[in-house]
Amino acid sequence: MVRRIAVISVFLVALLGAMPARADLALGLGVSGNFGVDNDQLQLPDSWSIDGALGYRLTLGIVELTPEVDLTYLRSTGSLKSHDVGWAFQAAAGGRIGVQIGSIVPSVYVLGGLGVLQVTNQDLVQHEKTGPYYEVGGAVDFRVGERSSLGIQAGYGAVSLSDIEADIKSAEVKRIRAGLRLTIFIL
């Protein structure tokens, strides 16, 4: 088994090493719809978000690796009630790995960082809480020319909070988001 893994690893390294490599600065801008899921104590009403990403796309043959920094601002669209999240800001770092198949690039991504949420308490007073944030998801990008792509992405993310209010000691605010993302590649 170990020998088989070693042979496959050597083959993949030789294959990727023989392919031409390319590196580009990647600037991304996205807009998404967000939906709170399975939130018991704090609710995330339906919301929209806008995010910006700065990364470095490394292309090794058909494989694309993109470490990136992502900033997301989320705003609820409805009127807030007790224990609702009004807005959120997340700053995260992570990466994407994709495979270019012609002009289509399916990929997966992982982000981790910090989230700040505005929470409405039982007296309808709003205050901010901060906690660790993560998101995992996938995307399908369609190349539009040599230097840009337009894609769809969907992900699952959560912010963990503690010491929120007297009646809520901790909570994890979870969401699913889906939307569009435009990426520009600068050589």
C-alpha positions as CSV (number, residue, x, y, z in Angstrom):
1,M,0.0,0.0,0.0
2,V,2.8,2.5,1.0
3,R,4.7,1.6,-2.2
4,R,1.6,2.2,-4.4
5,I,1.0,5.6,-2.7
6,A,4.7,6.5,-3.3
7,V,4.6,5.5,-7.0
8,I,1.4,7.5,-7.6
9,S,2.9,10.5,-5.7
10,V,6.1,10.4,-7.8
11,F,4.0,10.1,-11.0
12,L,1.9,13.1,-10.0
13,V,4.9,15.2,-9.1
14,A,6.6,14.4,-12.4
15,L,3.4,15.1,-14.4
16,L,2.8,18.4,-12.7
17,G,6.4,19.4,-12.9
18,A,6.4,18.8,-16.7
19,M,3.4,21.0,-17.2
20,P,3.9,24.8,-17.7
21,A,3.3,26.8,-14.6
22,R,1.7,30.3,-14.4
23,A,1.0,32.7,-11.6
24,D,-1.5,35.6,-11.5
25,L,-2.8,38.0,-8.9
26,A,-6.6,37.2,-8.6
27,L,-9.1,39.9,-7.6
28,G,-12.6,38.7,-6.9
29,L,-15.9,40.4,-6.2
30,G,-19.1,38.5,-5.4
31,V,-22.7,39.0,-4.4
32,S,-24.7,36.3,-2.7
33,G,-28.0,35.4,-1.0
34,N,-27.7,34.0,2.5
35,F,-30.1,31.7,4.4
36,G,-29.8,30.9,8.1
37,V,-29.9,27.1,8.8
38,D,-30.4,25.2,12.0
39,N,-30.0,28.2,14.3
40,D,-31.6,27.7,17.7
41,Q,-30.8,30.6,19.9
42,L,-29.7,33.3,17.5
43,Q,-31.4,33.6,14.1
44,L,-30.0,34.8,10.8
45,P,-32.8,36.1,8.7
46,D,-32.6,35.9,4.9
47,S,-29.9,38.4,3.9
48,W,-27.6,39.4,1.1
49,S,-23.8,39.8,1.2
50,I,-21.0,41.2,-0.9
51,D,-17.5,39.9,-0.7
52,G,-14.1,40.8,-2.0
53,A,-11.1,38.5,-2.4
54,L,-7.5,39.0,-3.1
55,G,-5.4,35.9,-3.9
56,Y,-2.6,34.5,-6.0
57,R,-3.6,31.9,-8.6
58,L,-1.0,29.4,-9.3
59,T,-1.7,27.3,-12.4
60,L,0.1,23.9,-12.8
61,G,-1.2,22.4,-16.0
62,I,-4.9,21.9,-15.5
63,V,-4.8,22.3,-11.7
64,E,-5.3,25.8,-10.1
65,L,-4.3,26.6,-6.5
66,T,-5.4,30.0,-5.1
67,P,-4.5,31.0,-1.6
68,E,-6.7,34.1,-0.8
69,V,-7.9,36.6,1.7
70,D,-11.7,37.2,1.7
71,L,-13.8,40.0,3.3
72,T,-17.5,39.6,3.5
73,Y,-20.3,42.0,4.6
74,L,-23.7,40.6,5.2
75,R,-26.9,42.5,5.8
76,S,-30.4,41.1,6.8
77,T,-33.2,42.1,4.5
78,G,-36.1,41.8,7.0
79,S,-37.2,43.6,10.2
80,L,-35.3,42.4,13.2
81,K,-36.8,40.7,16.2
82,S,-35.3,39.5,19.5
83,H,-32.2,37.4,19.0
84,D,-31.8,38.2,15.3
85,V,-28.5,39.0,13.5
86,G,-28.8,42.4,11.7
87,W,-25.4,42.4,9.9
88,A,-22.1,40.6,9.9
89,F,-18.6,41.2,8.8
90,Q,-16.2,38.3,8.2
91,A,-12.4,38.5,7.5
92,A,-10.9,35.1,6.5
93,A,-8.0,33.5,4.8
94,G,-8.0,30.2,3.0
95,G,-7.7,28.8,-0.5
96,R,-9.3,27.2,-3.5
97,I,-8.3,24.2,-5.6
98,G,-9.8,23.8,-9.0
99,V,-9.4,21.9,-12.3
100,Q,-9.5,23.7,-15.6
101,I,-11.6,21.8,-18.2
102,G,-11.6,23.9,-21.3
103,S,-13.2,27.2,-20.2
104,I,-14.9,25.7,-17.2
105,V,-13.1,25.5,-13.7
106,P,-14.9,23.6,-11.0
107,S,-13.3,24.2,-7.6
108,V,-13.7,23.7,-3.8
109,Y,-12.7,26.3,-1.1
110,V,-12.0,26.5,2.6
111,L,-11.9,29.8,4.6
112,G,-11.2,30.5,8.3
113,G,-11.0,33.7,10.2
114,L,-13.0,36.1,12.4
115,G,-16.6,37.2,12.3
116,V,-18.3,40.2,13.9
117,L,-22.1,40.0,14.2
118,Q,-24.7,42.6,15.3
119,V,-27.1,40.9,17.6
120,T,-30.5,42.2,18.7
121,N,-31.3,41.3,22.4
122,Q,-34.7,40.7,24.0
123,D,-35.1,44.5,24.6
124,L,-34.4,45.1,20.9
125,V,-31.1,46.7,21.7
126,Q,-28.4,45.9,19.2
127,H,-24.8,45.1,20.1
128,E,-21.8,43.5,18.4
129,K,-20.2,40.1,19.1
130,T,-17.1,38.5,17.7
131,G,-16.1,34.9,17.2
132,P,-14.2,32.5,15.0
133,Y,-15.6,32.0,11.5
134,Y,-15.2,29.2,8.9
135,E,-16.7,28.4,5.5
136,V,-16.5,25.5,3.1
137,G,-17.9,25.4,-0.4
138,G,-17.7,24.9,-4.1
139,A,-17.7,26.9,-7.2
140,V,-17.9,26.6,-11.0
141,D,-16.2,29.4,-12.9
142,F,-16.6,30.1,-16.6
143,R,-13.6,31.8,-18.2
144,V,-14.5,35.0,-20.0
145,G,-11.4,35.7,-22.1
146,E,-7.8,35.3,-20.9
147,R,-8.0,37.5,-17.8
148,S,-11.4,37.1,-16.2
149,S,-14.0,34.5,-15.1
150,L,-17.6,34.7,-14.0
151,G,-18.8,31.9,-11.7
152,I,-21.4,30.6,-9.3
153,Q,-20.5,29.6,-5.8
154,A,-22.2,28.1,-2.8
155,G,-20.9,27.5,0.7
156,Y,-21.8,26.6,4.3
157,G,-20.3,28.8,7.0
158,A,-20.7,29.5,10.7
159,V,-19.6,32.0,13.4
160,S,-19.2,30.7,17.0
161,L,-20.1,33.2,19.7
162,S,-19.9,33.0,23.5
163,D,-21.2,35.2,26.4
164,I,-23.8,36.7,24.1
165,E,-26.5,37.7,26.6
166,A,-27.6,36.7,30.1
167,D,-30.0,34.2,28.6
168,I,-27.7,33.0,25.8
169,K,-24.2,31.8,26.9
170,S,-23.1,30.5,23.5
171,A,-24.4,30.0,19.9
172,E,-23.2,29.1,16.5
173,V,-24.8,31.2,13.7
174,K,-24.9,29.0,10.6
175,R,-25.7,30.0,7.0
176,I,-25.8,28.8,3.5
177,R,-24.9,31.2,0.8
178,A,-25.1,31.1,-3.0
179,G,-24.3,33.7,-5.6
180,L,-22.2,35.1,-8.4
181,R,-18.5,36.0,-8.4
182,L,-16.4,37.9,-10.9
183,T,-12.6,37.3,-10.8
184,I,-10.0,39.4,-12.7
185,F,-6.5,37.9,-13.2
186,I,-3.6,40.3,-13.3
187,L,-0.2,39.1,-14.5
